């Protein structure tokens, strides 16, 4: 629970929404999300998750079990913070070899602030 402010009331909670709805997403492999070291959910293509978080400094960590990204962010009282995450296939002959011999696609993980609009 948050500490009361000068008015004696706890500051309004903030919200975090992570979108996995970008049209350029490769659409395979889940993306796992945590905030401040606590798992908040996993996203398959087309899904969005929203969680209430306390105001202050936070760290979003996202991974697709192959690649990890860490993004620090600030959330003020009553703020609604948005991130877009996506998987993107890596090209090249070595990526094809990896798929042939290991059976896993070489994927990059993308994270950007805001809801999906146009390709960053």
C-alpha angles and dihedrals in degrees: 000000000000123000115255118260125226091287091058093248126114112251115260114268120248126227130226122201122187115195126203095179104101113137091225093058114123087226100221134101121030123262116224118209132198133175119208090347096308119114109241100175150295128261131212119193112293095025132116128192128201125191133177112239133181117256115264142062117338141170123224114203120190129180138171091203089261103054130030128203128188121198123181116209143170125232121191125202109291093006122142109211119196131198130178119211129187144164120235127192115239116225133214137084094280091057090054091049091051090053093047097047103031101026093230124114117231103243133182118211118223127199126178135163120259134029118302112281114140130349111284 
